[in-house]
């Protein structure tokens, strides 16, 4: 990986769990990071079932299977740059919040863009 390390995707309650991330998801996120030209800070990657419940994640969260990440955003311009890059890289499931953007490649779910 050029832009990320697996530990950036670790669940806080399970050190080393970033190894559970899907390789094709990481490759697509790397592509988005290259397109964006700005750093991505990962707020949440892989989650254990317990951690997912603690943070109020949905029971079938894509984080549980290593195909999702939440990326921190600090401004409207940064949000635009990251969203644009994710779309160009081929992400088709995006959640937009005030302080982060969720992206996933969960093929068991419909393509969608939502807000928090």
C-alpha positions as CSV (number, residue, x, y, z in Angstrom):
1,X,0.0,0.0,0.0
2,X,1.2,3.5,-0.9
3,X,-1.1,5.7,1.2
4,X,-2.4,3.6,4.0
5,X,-1.2,1.0,6.6
6,X,-3.4,-1.8,7.9
7,X,-3.3,-0.5,11.4
8,X,-5.2,2.6,10.3
9,X,-8.1,0.3,9.8
10,X,-7.8,-1.4,13.2
11,X,-10.9,-1.6,15.5
12,X,-9.9,0.3,18.6
13,X,-10.8,-2.7,20.8
14,X,-8.9,-5.2,18.7
15,X,-5.3,-4.3,17.8
16,X,-4.2,-5.8,14.5
17,X,-7.7,-6.2,13.2
18,X,-7.0,-4.1,10.1
19,X,-5.8,-7.4,8.5
20,X,-9.5,-8.2,8.2
21,X,-10.0,-5.5,5.6
22,X,-10.8,-6.6,2.1
23,X,-7.9,-6.2,-0.4
24,X,-10.0,-5.0,-3.3
25,X,-11.7,-2.4,-1.0
26,X,-8.2,-1.1,0.1
27,X,-7.1,-1.0,-3.5
28,X,-10.1,1.1,-4.5
29,X,-9.5,3.4,-1.5
30,X,-5.9,3.8,-2.5
31,X,-7.1,4.8,-6.0
32,X,-9.4,7.4,-4.5
33,X,-6.6,8.8,-2.3
34,X,-4.4,9.1,-5.4
35,X,-7.1,11.0,-7.3
36,X,-7.8,13.3,-4.3
37,X,-4.2,14.3,-3.9
38,X,-4.9,15.0,-0.1
39,X,-4.4,12.7,2.9
40,X,-7.4,10.6,4.1
41,X,-7.7,10.2,7.9
42,X,-9.5,6.9,8.6
43,X,-11.9,7.3,11.6
44,X,-13.3,3.8,11.4
45,X,-12.4,0.7,9.3
46,X,-12.9,-2.8,10.5
47,X,-15.2,-3.2,13.5
48,X,-15.9,-6.0,15.9
49,X,-19.6,-6.8,16.5
50,X,-19.2,-5.3,20.0
51,X,-17.5,-2.1,18.8
52,X,-20.2,-1.7,16.1
53,X,-22.9,-1.9,18.7
54,X,-21.0,0.6,20.9
55,X,-20.9,3.2,18.1
56,X,-24.5,2.6,17.1
57,X,-23.7,0.9,13.8
58,X,-26.4,-1.0,12.0
59,X,-26.4,-4.8,12.7
60,X,-25.4,-5.6,9.1
61,X,-22.7,-2.9,8.9
62,X,-20.2,-3.2,6.1
63,X,-17.5,-2.4,8.6
64,X,-18.0,-5.9,10.1
65,X,-16.8,-7.6,6.9
66,X,-14.0,-5.2,6.2
67,X,-15.4,-3.4,3.1
68,X,-16.1,0.0,4.6
69,X,-14.3,3.0,6.0
70,X,-15.2,6.4,7.5
71,X,-12.9,9.2,6.4
72,X,-12.6,12.4,8.4
73,X,-13.5,15.7,6.8
74,X,-12.7,19.2,8.2
75,X,-14.3,21.5,5.6
76,X,-16.7,21.7,2.7
77,X,-13.9,21.9,0.2
78,X,-12.2,18.8,1.7
79,X,-15.6,17.0,1.6
80,X,-16.0,17.9,-2.1
81,X,-12.5,16.7,-3.0
82,X,-12.8,13.4,-1.1
83,X,-16.4,12.7,-2.5
84,X,-15.3,13.5,-6.0
85,X,-12.3,11.2,-5.7
86,X,-14.4,8.3,-4.2
87,X,-16.9,8.6,-7.1
88,X,-14.1,8.7,-9.7
89,X,-12.6,5.6,-8.1
90,X,-15.9,3.8,-8.5
91,X,-17.4,3.8,-5.0
92,X,-21.2,3.5,-5.4
93,X,-22.2,3.5,-1.7
94,X,-21.5,6.8,0.2
95,X,-22.7,8.3,3.4
96,X,-22.1,12.0,4.0
97,X,-21.9,13.5,7.5
98,X,-20.7,16.8,8.9
99,X,-17.4,15.4,10.1
100,X,-16.9,12.2,8.0
101,X,-17.7,10.4,4.7
102,X,-18.5,6.7,4.8
103,X,-17.6,4.6,1.8
104,X,-18.1,0.9,1.2
105,X,-18.1,-1.7,-1.5
106,X,-20.7,-4.0,0.0
107,X,-22.2,-5.8,-3.0
108,X,-25.0,-7.2,-1.0
109,X,-26.5,-3.7,-0.7
110,X,-27.9,-1.3,-3.2
111,X,-26.0,1.6,-4.6
112,X,-26.9,4.6,-2.6
113,X,-25.8,8.0,-1.3
114,X,-27.2,9.0,2.1
115,X,-26.7,11.7,4.8
116,X,-26.4,11.3,8.6
